[in-house]
Amino acid sequence: MLLRLTWLLLQKDLRIALRSREVFGFMLLFALLCVVVFAFGFLREGEAAAAQVPGALWVTLLFSGTVGLLRLFTAEDEGGTLQLAQRTLAGPHPLLLSKALMQLLFSGVTTLLILPIVLVFFDAALAQPGVVLAALALGLLGQAMLGALVAALLVHVRLREVLLPLVLYPLLAPLLIAGVRATVLAQAHAPAEALNGWLGLMLAYDALVLAVAPWLHARVVEV
């Protein structure tokens, strides 16, 4: 029941997003703008600083992902169906999971499109692609789940566009720091022992978020 309802809600969200195209378009446009600003900001004597790739990449993905989170529950909120979607036979979990999956999908596609552009602008190459992609996957997973939770908790709050990043960014700080460090070490050809520590931290953080977020969302909805 949980998986079926999650899939049906995700299909509905994807159809709406594909018709409007505004959410993914805004995310991609904002990400491109960030890359251009960072690339020219880090220019040194006409040469891009390849060492700045990890920071620029992760901050770009963090900011662009926030654009998608701001519109995550808009359809249900404006249509007046939010409470109905939260009171399914499987509880409120399908709605939260479907929103997190949609955010993960859009963020993943944005990452696949932005990563080669970042490498071109900064004249860099991935030293250990597998490690970097694993770190990005763990980072996007945590951001999607935690971001969906925060967006759900703030859906009826005034000035939620301002409050969402203020609440979300401190919570994502451990994941962001670990992701940047793993990418930096991968680019520096660091040994596996050093990389595994940061990747392990990201995996543990994601596991905690995946366990706590649905429970916390359900508790808030029941109140």
Secondary structure by P-SEA (a helix, b strand, c coil): caaaaaaaaaaaaaaaaaaaaaaaaaaaaaaaaaaaaaaaaacccccccccaaaaaaaaaaaaaaaaaaaacaaaaaaacaaaaaaaccccaaaaaaaaaaaaaaaaaaaaaaaaaaaaaaaccccccaaaaaaaaaaaaaaaaaaaaaaaaaaccccaaaaaaaaaccccaaaaaaaaaaaaaaaaacccaaaaaaaaaaaaaaaaaaaacaaaaaaaaaac
